[in-house]
Amino acid sequence: RLRHSGGDWDGGRGNCDAGLKALSVDSGLPKVFGRDDLKYINCSDEHGVITDPDGALRLNDKLKLIPGHCDPTCNLFDWYVGVRNGRVESLWPVTARGMCL
């Protein structure tokens, strides 16, 4: 979810609630799904920075991010929510979360 969109601060950037605790970036930064005009450019532990050159984003807009590396991203969560046609269809536990060899 977008926390702050461009316009009144640093023109053309927004913060989102998806940083290192939500996405693995060891193989590259995430992509914004379906939005070639937006680019995820930086992150902290809890937030990401997205460029918005056209100023299209608004506070509380929801974006889908495609992780740069899916395997370690999966390990960051206890379960995944399976959604089909806008409805929750299943919950998938990540049973190996946090396991070490």
Biopython code that builds the backbone (N, CA, C, O; Angstrom):
import numpy as np
from Bio.PDB.StructureBuilder import StructureBuilder

atoms = [
    (1, "ARG", "N", (0.845, -1.169, 0.000)),
    (1, "ARG", "CA", (0.000, 0.000, 0.000)),
    (1, "ARG", "C", (0.892, 1.233, 0.000)),
    (1, "ARG", "O", (1.868, 1.314, 0.745)),
    (2, "LEU", "N", (0.542, 2.178, -0.837)),
    (2, "LEU", "CA", (1.309, 3.411, -0.943)),
    (2, "LEU", "C", (1.084, 4.263, 0.295)),
    (2, "LEU", "O", (-0.056, 4.509, 0.689)),
    (3, "ARG", "N", (2.168, 4.710, 0.904)),
    (3, "ARG", "CA", (2.086, 5.518, 2.109)),
    (3, "ARG", "C", (2.125, 7.001, 1.798)),
    (3, "ARG", "O", (1.505, 7.797, 2.504)),
    (4, "HIS", "N", (2.828, 7.379, 0.776)),
    (4, "HIS", "CA", (2.923, 8.794, 0.424)),
    (4, "HIS", "C", (3.294, 8.879, -1.044)),
    (4, "HIS", "O", (4.261, 8.256, -1.482)),
    (5, "SER", "N", (2.544, 9.633, -1.790)),
    (5, "SER", "CA", (2.854, 9.747, -3.213)),
    (5, "SER", "C", (3.480, 11.092, -3.501)),
    (5, "SER", "O", (3.341, 12.040, -2.729)),
    (6, "GLY", "N", (4.175, 11.161, -4.630)),
    (6, "GLY", "CA", (4.938, 12.337, -5.053)),
    (6, "GLY", "C", (4.256, 13.669, -4.837)),
    (6, "GLY", "O", (3.668, 13.896, -3.779)),
    (7, "GLY", "N", (4.320, 14.529, -5.787)),
    (7, "GLY", "CA", (3.646, 15.810, -5.704)),
    (7, "GLY", "C", (4.233, 16.748, -4.684)),
    (7, "GLY", "O", (5.024, 17.623, -5.035)),
    (8, "ASP", "N", (3.866, 16.589, -3.426)),
    (8, "ASP", "CA", (4.285, 17.552, -2.419)),
    (8, "ASP", "C", (5.589, 17.203, -1.721)),
    (8, "ASP", "O", (6.015, 17.946, -0.837)),
    (9, "TRP", "N", (6.240, 16.102, -2.082)),
    (9, "TRP", "CA", (7.555, 15.811, -1.498)),
    (9, "TRP", "C", (8.420, 15.127, -2.536)),
    (9, "TRP", "O", (8.015, 14.125, -3.124)),
    (10, "ASP", "N", (9.550, 15.634, -2.754)),
    (10, "ASP", "CA", (10.571, 15.033, -3.619)),
    (10, "ASP", "C", (10.045, 14.660, -5.002)),
    (10, "ASP", "O", (10.546, 13.717, -5.613)),
    (11, "GLY", "N", (9.054, 15.375, -5.503)),
    (11, "GLY", "CA", (8.461, 15.196, -6.817)),
    (11, "GLY", "C", (8.655, 13.868, -7.504)),
    (11, "GLY", "O", (9.767, 13.533, -7.912)),
    (12, "GLY", "N", (7.602, 13.118, -7.635)),
    (12, "GLY", "CA", (7.629, 11.905, -8.423)),
    (12, "GLY", "C", (8.082, 10.653, -7.714)),
    (12, "GLY", "O", (8.546, 9.719, -8.367)),
    (13, "ARG", "N", (7.966, 10.599, -6.405)),
    (13, "ARG", "CA", (8.322, 9.391, -5.658)),
    (13, "ARG", "C", (7.253, 9.084, -4.623)),
    (13, "ARG", "O", (6.542, 9.974, -4.156)),
    (14, "GLY", "N", (7.156, 7.820, -4.278)),
    (14, "GLY", "CA", (6.242, 7.405, -3.223)),
    (14, "GLY", "C", (6.860, 6.305, -2.388)),
    (14, "GLY", "O", (7.725, 5.569, -2.864)),
    (15, "ASN", "N", (6.421, 6.187, -1.144)),
    (15, "ASN", "CA", (6.856, 5.118, -0.256)),
    (15, "ASN", "C", (5.789, 4.040, -0.213)),
    (15, "ASN", "O", (4.595, 4.338, -0.222)),
    (16, "CYS", "N", (6.222, 2.787, -0.165)),
    (16, "CYS", "CA", (5.271, 1.686, -0.020)),
    (16, "CYS", "C", (5.653, 0.844, 1.191)),
    (16, "CYS", "O", (6.787, 0.902, 1.666)),
    (17, "ASP", "N", (4.702, 0.066, 1.682)),
    (17, "ASP", "CA", (4.908, -0.796, 2.851)),
    (17, "ASP", "C", (5.532, -2.129, 2.460)),
    (17, "ASP", "O", (5.028, -3.178, 2.864)),
    (18, "ALA", "N", (6.592, -2.120, 1.703)),
    (18, "ALA", "CA", (7.240, -3.364, 1.296)),
    (18, "ALA", "C", (8.736, -3.117, 1.146)),
    (18, "ALA", "O", (9.207, -2.649, 0.110)),
    (19, "GLY", "N", (9.467, -3.444, 2.208)),
    (19, "GLY", "CA", (10.919, -3.317, 2.193)),
    (19, "GLY", "C", (11.569, -4.679, 2.350)),
    (19, "GLY", "O", (11.026, -5.692, 1.908)),
    (20, "LEU", "N", (12.743, -4.699, 2.987)),
    (20, "LEU", "CA", (13.517, -5.934, 3.121)),
    (20, "LEU", "C", (12.829, -7.003, 3.967)),
    (20, "LEU", "O", (13.128, -8.187, 3.815)),
    (21, "LYS", "N", (11.922, -6.613, 4.847)),
    (21, "LYS", "CA", (11.204, -7.600, 5.653)),
    (21, "LYS", "C", (10.065, -8.259, 4.877)),
    (21, "LYS", "O", (9.461, -9.219, 5.355)),
    (22, "ALA", "N", (9.772, -7.748, 3.683)),
    (22, "ALA", "CA", (8.695, -8.307, 2.861)),
    (22, "ALA", "C", (9.187, -8.882, 1.541)),
    (22, "ALA", "O", (8.499, -9.701, 0.931)),
    (23, "LEU", "N", (10.371, -8.464, 1.090)),
    (23, "LEU", "CA", (10.873, -8.865, -0.226)),
    (23, "LEU", "C", (12.369, -9.118, -0.173)),
    (23, "LEU", "O", (13.113, -8.350, 0.435)),
    (24, "SER", "N", (12.803, -10.184, -0.803)),
    (24, "SER", "CA", (14.229, -10.420, -0.952)),
    (24, "SER", "C", (14.722, -9.633, -2.167)),
    (24, "SER", "O", (14.086, -9.645, -3.221)),
    (25, "VAL", "N", (15.850, -8.956, -2.015)),
    (25, "VAL", "CA", (16.385, -8.160, -3.132)),
    (25, "VAL", "C", (17.783, -8.629, -3.543)),
    (25, "VAL", "O", (18.491, -7.916, -4.254)),
    (26, "ASP", "N", (18.183, -9.825, -3.098)),
    (26, "ASP", "CA", (19.534, -10.301, -3.396)),
    (26, "ASP", "C", (19.776, -10.549, -4.879)),
    (26, "ASP", "O", (20.925, -10.568, -5.321)),
    (27, "SER", "N", (18.709, -10.739, -5.655)),
    (27, "SER", "CA", (18.850, -10.934, -7.104)),
    (27, "SER", "C", (18.203, -9.811, -7.895)),
    (27, "SER", "O", (17.852, -9.986, -9.061)),
    (28, "GLY", "N", (18.049, -8.678, -7.270)),
    (28, "GLY", "CA", (17.460, -7.526, -7.944)),
    (28, "GLY", "C", (16.234, -7.001, -7.226)),
    (28, "GLY", "O", (15.602, -7.705, -6.439)),
    (29, "LEU", "N", (15.914, -5.764, -7.509)),
    (29, "LEU", "CA", (14.759, -5.117, -6.895)),
    (29, "LEU", "C", (13.465, -5.617, -7.526)),
    (29, "LEU", "O", (13.468, -6.078, -8.667)),
    (30, "PRO", "N", (12.359, -5.528, -6.789)),
    (30, "PRO", "CA", (11.081, -5.961, -7.361)),
    (30, "PRO", "C", (10.625, -5.072, -8.503)),
    (30, "PRO", "O", (11.079, -3.937, -8.647)),
    (31, "LYS", "N", (9.730, -5.600, -9.304)),
    (31, "LYS", "CA", (9.083, -4.851, -10.387)),
    (31, "LYS", "C", (7.647, -4.566, -9.955)),
    (31, "LYS", "O", (7.054, -5.334, -9.197)),
    (32, "VAL", "N", (7.095, -3.458, -10.443)),
    (32, "VAL", "CA", (5.699, -3.134, -10.176)),
    (32, "VAL", "C", (4.863, -3.785, -11.272)),
    (32, "VAL", "O", (4.978, -3.420, -12.442)),
    (33, "PHE", "N", (4.027, -4.741, -10.899)),
    (33, "PHE", "CA", (3.233, -5.514, -11.842)),
    (33, "PHE", "C", (2.255, -4.621, -12.602)),
    (33, "PHE", "O", (1.494, -3.859, -12.006)),
    (34, "GLY", "N", (2.293, -4.733, -13.936)),
    (34, "GLY", "CA", (1.332, -4.025, -14.776)),
    (34, "GLY", "C", (1.512, -2.525, -14.862)),
    (34, "GLY", "O", (0.637, -1.831, -15.381)),
    (35, "ARG", "N", (2.625, -2.007, -14.365)),
    (35, "ARG", "CA", (2.838, -0.557, -14.362)),
    (35, "ARG", "C", (4.254, -0.244, -14.849)),
    (35, "ARG", "O", (5.170, -0.096, -14.040)),
    (36, "ASP", "N", (4.431, -0.145, -16.150)),
    (36, "ASP", "CA", (5.744, 0.171, -16.711)),
    (36, "ASP", "C", (6.182, 1.592, -16.385)),
    (36, "ASP", "O", (7.364, 1.915, -16.506)),
    (37, "ASP", "N", (5.245, 2.450, -15.973)),
    (37, "ASP", "CA", (5.569, 3.835, -15.643)),
    (37, "ASP", "C", (6.169, 3.973, -14.246)),
    (37, "ASP", "O", (6.717, 5.026, -13.920)),
    (38, "LEU", "N", (6.080, 2.936, -13.416)),
    (38, "LEU", "CA", (6.574, 2.980, -12.041)),
    (38, "LEU", "C", (7.789, 2.077, -11.889)),
    (38, "LEU", "O", (7.896, 1.042, -12.547)),
    (39, "LYS", "N", (8.706, 2.485, -11.006)),
    (39, "LYS", "CA", (9.903, 1.680, -10.781)),
    (39, "LYS", "C", (10.257, 1.693, -9.297)),
    (39, "LYS", "O", (10.365, 2.754, -8.682)),
    (40, "TYR", "N", (10.434, 0.509, -8.734)),
    (40, "TYR", "CA", (10.879, 0.336, -7.350)),
    (40, "TYR", "C", (12.384, 0.573, -7.360)),
    (40, "TYR", "O", (13.114, -0.170, -8.016)),
    (41, "ILE", "N", (12.866, 1.587, -6.650)),
    (41, "ILE", "CA", (14.275, 1.967, -6.793)),
    (41, "ILE", "C", (15.134, 1.783, -5.550)),
    (41, "ILE", "O", (16.361, 1.755, -5.650)),
    (42, "ASN", "N", (14.511, 1.658, -4.377)),
    (42, "ASN", "CA", (15.303, 1.581, -3.157)),
    (42, "ASN", "C", (14.425, 1.038, -2.039)),
    (42, "ASN", "O", (13.198, 1.087, -2.117)),
    (43, "CYS", "N", (15.080, 0.511, -0.980)),
    (43, "CYS", "CA", (14.286, 0.027, 0.148)),
    (43, "CYS", "C", (15.063, 0.126, 1.450)),
    (43, "CYS", "O", (16.294, 0.152, 1.473)),
    (44, "SER", "N", (14.300, 0.179, 2.528)),
    (44, "SER", "CA", (14.831, 0.050, 3.878)),
    (44, "SER", "C", (14.248, -1.246, 4.437)),
    (44, "SER", "O", (13.684, -2.040, 3.684)),
    (45, "ASP", "N", (14.371, -1.467, 5.727)),
    (45, "ASP", "CA", (13.819, -2.695, 6.307)),
    (45, "ASP", "C", (12.325, -2.836, 6.054)),
    (45, "ASP", "O", (11.853, -3.927, 5.733)),
    (46, "GLU", "N", (11.579, -1.749, 6.194)),
    (46, "GLU", "CA", (10.120, -1.844, 6.154)),
    (46, "GLU", "C", (9.446, -1.105, 5.007)),
    (46, "GLU", "O", (8.245, -1.273, 4.796)),
    (47, "HIS", "N", (10.181, -0.297, 4.266)),
    (47, "HIS", "CA", (9.556, 0.512, 3.215)),
    (47, "HIS", "C", (10.350, 0.453, 1.915)),
    (47, "HIS", "O", (11.555, 0.200, 1.908)),
    (48, "GLY", "N", (9.642, 0.693, 0.820)),
    (48, "GLY", "CA", (10.268, 0.786, -0.488)),
    (48, "GLY", "C", (9.985, 2.144, -1.090)),
    (48, "GLY", "O", (9.018, 2.812, -0.723)),
    (49, "VAL", "N", (10.839, 2.549, -2.021)),
    (49, "VAL", "CA", (10.662, 3.817, -2.729)),
    (49, "VAL", "C", (10.346, 3.498, -4.183)),
    (49, "VAL", "O", (11.045, 2.717, -4.828)),
    (50, "ILE", "N", (9.289, 4.110, -4.684)),
    (50, "ILE", "CA", (8.836, 3.891, -6.054)),
    (50, "ILE", "C", (8.814, 5.218, -6.787)),
    (50, "ILE", "O", (8.243, 6.196, -6.303)),
    (51, "THR", "N", (9.449, 5.250, -7.971)),
    (51, "THR", "CA", (9.387, 6.472, -8.774)),
    (51, "THR", "C", (8.047, 6.537, -9.490)),
    (51, "THR", "O", (7.494, 5.523, -9.916)),
    (52, "ASP", "N", (7.548, 7.747, -9.609)),
    (52, "ASP", "CA", (6.247, 8.008, -10.226)),
    (52, "ASP", "C", (6.364, 9.286, -11.051)),
    (52, "ASP", "O", (5.849, 10.329, -10.647)),
    (53, "PRO", "N", (7.038, 9.218, -12.208)),
    (53, "PRO", "CA", (7.324, 10.436, -12.968)),
    (53, "PRO", "C", (6.089, 11.207, -13.420)),
    (53, "PRO", "O", (6.160, 12.421, -13.613)),
    (54, "ASP", "N", (4.958, 10.526, -13.593)),
    (54, "ASP", "CA", (3.744, 11.208, -14.052)),
    (54, "ASP", "C", (2.858, 11.688, -12.912)),
    (54, "ASP", "O", (1.840, 12.336, -13.155)),
    (55, "GLY", "N", (3.227, 11.381, -11.671)),
    (55, "GLY", "CA", (2.420, 11.794, -10.528)),
    (55, "GLY", "C", (1.059, 11.119, -10.476)),
    (55, "GLY", "O", (0.089, 11.711, -10.000)),
    (56, "ALA", "N", (0.979, 9.879, -10.965)),
    (56, "ALA", "CA", (-0.304, 9.170, -11.050)),
    (56, "ALA", "C", (-0.726, 8.531, -9.731)),
    (56, "ALA", "O", (-1.917, 8.312, -9.511)),
    (57, "LEU", "N", (0.226, 8.229, -8.852)),
    (57, "LEU", "CA", (-0.098, 7.531, -7.611)),
    (57, "LEU", "C", (-0.763, 8.445, -6.596)),
    (57, "LEU", "O", (-0.490, 9.643, -6.537)),
    (58, "ARG", "N", (-1.639, 7.853, -5.802)),
    (58, "ARG", "CA", (-2.326, 8.561, -4.733)),
    (58, "ARG", "C", (-2.167, 7.781, -3.436)),
    (58, "ARG", "O", (-1.955, 6.568, -3.457)),
    (59, "LEU", "N", (-2.266, 8.464, -2.329)),
    (59, "LEU", "CA", (-2.174, 7.853, -1.021)),
    (59, "LEU", "C", (-3.140, 6.673, -0.922)),
    (59, "LEU", "O", (-4.301, 6.775, -1.319)),
    (60, "ASN", "N", (-2.654, 5.564, -0.394)),
    (60, "ASN", "CA", (-3.410, 4.319, -0.208)),
    (60, "ASN", "C", (-3.677, 3.539, -1.489)),
    (60, "ASN", "O", (-4.424, 2.561, -1.451)),
    (61, "ASP", "N", (-3.095, 3.933, -2.622)),
    (61, "ASP", "CA", (-3.170, 3.089, -3.815)),
    (61, "ASP", "C", (-2.533, 1.739, -3.485)),
    (61, "ASP", "O", (-1.577, 1.677, -2.712)),
    (62, "LYS", "N", (-3.051, 0.675, -4.060)),
    (62, "LYS", "CA", (-2.478, -0.655, -3.873)),
    (62, "LYS", "C", (-1.758, -1.071, -5.143)),
    (62, "LYS", "O", (-2.282, -0.926, -6.247)),
    (63, "LEU", "N", (-0.541, -1.593, -4.970)),
    (63, "LEU", "CA", (0.275, -2.046, -6.088)),
    (63, "LEU", "C", (0.663, -3.496, -5.858)),
    (63, "LEU", "O", (0.792, -3.933, -4.715)),
    (64, "LYS", "N", (0.849, -4.236, -6.929)),
    (64, "LYS", "CA", (1.378, -5.591, -6.848)),
    (64, "LYS", "C", (2.850, -5.531, -7.218)),
    (64, "LYS", "O", (3.220, -4.939, -8.232)),
    (65, "LEU", "N", (3.690, -6.147, -6.392)),
    (65, "LEU", "CA", (5.124, -6.181, -6.652)),
    (65, "LEU", "C", (5.548, -7.608, -6.982)),
    (65, "LEU", "O", (5.082, -8.568, -6.369)),
    (66, "ILE", "N", (6.435, -7.727, -7.956)),
    (66, "ILE", "CA", (7.008, -9.016, -8.330)),
    (66, "ILE", "C", (8.412, -9.064, -7.740)),
    (66, "ILE", "O", (9.274, -8.288, -8.154)),
    (67, "PRO", "N", (8.665, -9.962, -6.775)),
    (67, "PRO", "CA", (9.978, -10.001, -6.131)),
    (67, "PRO", "C", (11.094, -10.321, -7.112)),
    (67, "PRO", "O", (10.885, -11.037, -8.092)),
    (68, "GLY", "N", (12.273, -9.791, -6.844)),
    (68, "GLY", "CA", (13.439, -10.088, -7.660)),
    (68, "GLY", "C", (13.915, -11.523, -7.473)),
    (68, "GLY", "O", (14.540, -12.086, -8.372)),
    (69, "HIS", "N", (13.629, -12.126, -6.315)),
    (69, "HIS", "CA", (14.019, -13.509, -6.026)),
    (69, "HIS", "C", (12.912, -14.116, -5.171)),
    (69, "HIS", "O", (12.758, -13.755, -4.005)),
    (70, "CYS", "N", (12.151, -15.026, -5.741)),
    (70, "CYS", "CA", (10.939, -15.519, -5.062)),
    (70, "CYS", "C", (11.224, -16.480, -3.909)),
    (70, "CYS", "O", (10.519, -16.434, -2.901)),
    (71, "ASP", "N", (12.233, -17.350, -4.020)),
    (71, "ASP", "CA", (12.457, -18.357, -2.973)),
    (71, "ASP", "C", (12.689, -17.733, -1.595)),
    (71, "ASP", "O", (11.962, -18.066, -0.659)),
    (72, "PRO", "N", (13.676, -16.838, -1.435)),
    (72, "PRO", "CA", (13.872, -16.250, -0.110)),
    (72, "PRO", "C", (12.736, -15.313, 0.296)),
    (72, "PRO", "O", (12.533, -15.069, 1.485)),
    (73, "THR", "N", (11.996, -14.789, -0.675)),
    (73, "THR", "CA", (10.828, -13.971, -0.331)),
    (73, "THR", "C", (9.770, -14.850, 0.325)),
    (73, "THR", "O", (9.157, -14.437, 1.309)),
    (74, "CYS", "N", (9.544, -16.054, -0.202)),
    (74, "CYS", "CA", (8.566, -16.982, 0.399)),
    (74, "CYS", "C", (8.917, -17.290, 1.846)),
    (74, "CYS", "O", (8.027, -17.415, 2.688)),
    (75, "ASN", "N", (10.194, -17.411, 2.138)),
    (75, "ASN", "CA", (10.652, -17.758, 3.476)),
    (75, "ASN", "C", (10.404, -16.644, 4.495)),
    (75, "ASN", "O", (10.567, -16.867, 5.695)),
    (76, "LEU", "N", (10.020, -15.466, 4.048)),
    (76, "LEU", "CA", (9.763, -14.348, 4.958)),
    (76, "LEU", "C", (8.363, -14.393, 5.567)),
    (76, "LEU", "O", (8.058, -13.597, 6.456)),
    (77, "PHE", "N", (7.515, -15.296, 5.113)),
    (77, "PHE", "CA", (6.115, -15.322, 5.536)),
    (77, "PHE", "C", (5.728, -16.680, 6.107)),
    (77, "PHE", "O", (6.293, -17.705, 5.726)),
    (78, "ASP", "N", (4.757, -16.684, 7.027)),
    (78, "ASP", "CA", (4.260, -17.922, 7.627)),
    (78, "ASP", "C", (3.277, -18.642, 6.714)),
    (78, "ASP", "O", (3.165, -19.866, 6.770)),
    (79, "TRP", "N", (2.564, -17.896, 5.874)),
    (79, "TRP", "CA", (1.585, -18.482, 4.968)),
    (79, "TRP", "C", (1.316, -17.534, 3.813)),
    (79, "TRP", "O", (1.609, -16.340, 3.872)),
    (80, "TYR", "N", (0.748, -18.107, 2.761)),
    (80, "TYR", "CA", (0.346, -17.329, 1.585)),
    (80, "TYR", "C", (-1.153, -17.460, 1.392)),
    (80, "TYR", "O", (-1.750, -18.485, 1.720)),
    (81, "VAL", "N", (-1.744, -16.420, 0.861)),
    (81, "VAL", "CA", (-3.178, -16.397, 0.607)),
    (81, "VAL", "C", (-3.397, -16.605, -0.889)),
    (81, "VAL", "O", (-2.899, -15.834, -1.709)),
    (82, "GLY", "N", (-4.144, -17.652, -1.238)),
    (82, "GLY", "CA", (-4.484, -17.917, -2.641)),
    (82, "GLY", "C", (-5.771, -17.188, -2.993)),
    (82, "GLY", "O", (-6.816, -17.445, -2.396)),
    (83, "VAL", "N", (-5.700, -16.276, -3.966)),
    (83, "VAL", "CA", (-6.861, -15.473, -4.362)),
    (83, "VAL", "C", (-7.193, -15.770, -5.817)),
    (83, "VAL", "O", (-6.313, -15.785, -6.677)),
    (84, "ARG", "N", (-8.467, -16.003, -6.080)),
    (84, "ARG", "CA", (-8.935, -16.205, -7.448)),
    (84, "ARG", "C", (-10.193, -15.364, -7.639)),
    (84, "ARG", "O", (-11.113, -15.400, -6.822)),
    (85, "ASN", "N", (-10.212, -14.608, -8.734)),
    (85, "ASN", "CA", (-11.359, -13.749, -9.041)),
    (85, "ASN", "C", (-11.736, -12.840, -7.871)),
    (85, "ASN", "O", (-12.914, -12.616, -7.592)),
    (86, "GLY", "N", (-10.708, -12.321, -7.191)),
    (86, "GLY", "CA", (-10.941, -11.370, -6.113)),
    (86, "GLY", "C", (-11.403, -11.968, -4.797)),
    (86, "GLY", "O", (-11.731, -11.229, -3.869)),
    (87, "ARG", "N", (-11.436, -13.304, -4.693)),
    (87, "ARG", "CA", (-11.882, -13.962, -3.462)),
    (87, "ARG", "C", (-10.798, -14.887, -2.931)),
    (87, "ARG", "O", (-10.105, -15.556, -3.698)),
    (88, "VAL", "N", (-10.659, -14.918, -1.601)),
    (88, "VAL", "CA", (-9.707, -15.835, -0.976)),
    (88, "VAL", "C", (-10.211, -17.257, -1.173)),
    (88, "VAL", "O", (-11.329, -17.598, -0.785)),
    (89, "GLU", "N", (-9.360, -18.080, -1.786)),
    (89, "GLU", "CA", (-9.737, -19.458, -2.076)),
    (89, "GLU", "C", (-9.006, -20.461, -1.190)),
    (89, "GLU", "O", (-9.530, -21.535, -0.894)),
    (90, "SER", "N", (-7.790, -20.103, -0.769)),
    (90, "SER", "CA", (-7.028, -21.044, 0.047)),
    (90, "SER", "C", (-5.937, -20.319, 0.822)),
    (90, "SER", "O", (-5.544, -19.203, 0.483)),
    (91, "LEU", "N", (-5.459, -20.982, 1.871)),
    (91, "LEU", "CA", (-4.302, -20.521, 2.635)),
    (91, "LEU", "C", (-3.239, -21.603, 2.538)),
    (91, "LEU", "O", (-3.514, -22.778, 2.780)),
    (92, "TRP", "N", (-2.023, -21.200, 2.183)),
    (92, "TRP", "CA", (-0.926, -22.149, 2.033)),
    (92, "TRP", "C", (0.120, -21.871, 3.104)),
    (92, "TRP", "O", (0.749, -20.813, 3.080)),
    (93, "PRO", "N", (0.323, -22.787, 4.038)),
    (93, "PRO", "CA", (1.361, -22.570, 5.044)),
    (93, "PRO", "C", (2.751, -22.741, 4.428)),
    (93, "PRO", "O", (2.948, -23.568, 3.539)),
    (94, "VAL", "N", (3.691, -21.966, 4.901)),
    (94, "VAL", "CA", (5.091, -22.110, 4.487)),
    (94, "VAL", "C", (5.753, -22.915, 5.604)),
    (94, "VAL", "O", (6.321, -22.350, 6.538)),
    (95, "THR", "N", (5.670, -24.240, 5.495)),
    (95, "THR", "CA", (6.084, -25.118, 6.590)),
    (95, "THR", "C", (7.591, -25.133, 6.818)),
    (95, "THR", "O", (8.039, -25.458, 7.917)),
    (96, "ALA", "N", (8.369, -24.795, 5.821)),
    (96, "ALA", "CA", (9.827, -24.801, 5.970)),
    (96, "ALA", "C", (10.374, -23.432, 6.360)),
    (96, "ALA", "O", (11.588, -23.232, 6.356)),
    (97, "ARG", "N", (9.511, -22.500, 6.691)),
    (97, "ARG", "CA", (9.966, -21.144, 7.014)),
    (97, "ARG", "C", (10.988, -21.168, 8.152)),
    (97, "ARG", "O", (10.766, -21.774, 9.201)),
    (98, "GLY", "N", (12.109, -20.496, 7.915)),
    (98, "GLY", "CA", (13.133, -20.362, 8.938)),
    (98, "GLY", "C", (14.011, -21.585, 9.139)),
    (98, "GLY", "O", (14.877, -21.572, 10.013)),
    (99, "MET", "N", (13.818, -22.632, 8.365)),
    (99, "MET", "CA", (14.614, -23.849, 8.524)),
    (99, "MET", "C", (16.048, -23.623, 8.053)),
    (99, "MET", "O", (16.293, -22.890, 7.094)),
    (100, "CYS", "N", (16.974, -24.252, 8.731)),
    (100, "CYS", "CA", (18.393, -24.184, 8.360)),
    (100, "CYS", "C", (18.933, -25.598, 8.202)),
    (100, "CYS", "O", (18.487, -26.529, 8.873)),
    (101, "LEU", "N", (19.883, -25.739, 7.318)),
    (101, "LEU", "CA", (20.536, -27.048, 7.153)),
    (101, "LEU", "C", (21.874, -27.040, 7.828)),
    (101, "LEU", "O", (22.583, -28.046, 7.806)),
]
sb = StructureBuilder()
sb.init_structure("model")
sb.init_model(0)
sb.init_chain("A")
sb.init_seg("    ")
for serial, (resi, resn, name, xyz) in enumerate(atoms, 1):
    if name == "N":
        sb.init_residue(resn, " ", resi, " ")
    sb.init_atom(name, np.array(xyz, "f"), 0.0, 1.0, " ", f" {name:<3s}", serial, name[0])
structure = sb.get_structure()
